[in-house]
Amino acid sequence: MGGDPALAPPALQEGAAQGKPAIPSVIPQRKTLGIVGRAGKHLRSLRGFFYATAAPARPKPSRSFESHWEFIGARLRQFITYAVMMCVFLPLAFSPFLGLNGSMTSDEKASLARFIDLASAHCRGGYLAGQTEYRFADDISTDTVDSMERLADDVRSCEACRLCKTRKKAVPGEGVLSPLVMVIGEGPGADEDATGRPFVGRAGQLLDKMLAAIGLSRQTNSFIANVIKCRPPQNRDPYPDETIACASFLSRQIQLLRPRFILCAGRIAGQTLLETTAPIGKLRGKFVDYKCGDLTMPFIATYHPSALLRNEELKRPAWEDLKLLRSALVDAGLGDRLQ
Ligand code: SF4
């Protein structure tokens, strides 16, 4: 048996020359956490069973222990964490039936959910996953609705810049609370000025179709607003002092609505929000982090629908931007809220 002894390692060549088998009769065994004797043997055979059946499927991260006491301590810690988690999780799971969580504040629920996440991550091997932001649908209703209505009233009665003198109706914005996507355009046009609603003209209808193509709509999962809430005369670009005067409304809306993503439509909105003079062709097609107060959210810019109506060639890159947004929504685990 074996092959040419000359090809074997020197130690084995020596054994072969003396008529011994070319394969060592005792294969060195790995120590199992320093446990010897019968217990160690059982532990090794148990480990062999699991290695033989499960290991080839997926390599497991290795972790070494100085002694079996350290190993026992680590397992004990995981067991205690798991037990505590169960003590919290089980009552929480049954709390809707018992009416226990009706009086919990949003912060209390978020803290509890975060604790359960961290504890379960620890049980899975001590790896702490990224922090998740928790929101609870039953907390949105009262405060946010009141605040959004107050904000819309503030916009309608605002006289902070000259545009209040030429507008017919201010346009605060419309859509759902806690939206997946907040679409932000430049400002109202003639149709929006007449109705007090955002994106209702031809460009608005195209925007609705574009959003629908990736599962979004202002009726179910999006909110639509503008940087400027009143129409500039003859659809001119808003002046910097007008944009500055109006900025607090948009920032209050973002902080109240807490959208998961921002889709910015057009050059003016992109340049204003990102505080840049770069052309829209340079701003579009990629995600950047947008900060507003204590919030940071993914932000993507694309062409304004009215630009697409003027130039058919821009439709393809705009569609690429929308596909990027949809992929990001799905990757973020929000696919089930798309239509
Ligand atoms: Fe007020 Fe904004 Fe309208 Fe100017 S554009 S009047 S700041 S709401």
Boltz pocket constraint, residues with backbone or C-beta under 6 A from the ligand:
constraints:
  - pocket:
      binder: B
      contacts: [[A, 154], [A, 155], [A, 158], [A, 159], [A, 160], [A, 161], [A, 162], [A, 163], [A, 164], [A, 170], [A, 228], [A, 229], [A, 230], [A, 242], [A, 245], [A, 246]]
      max_distance: 6.0
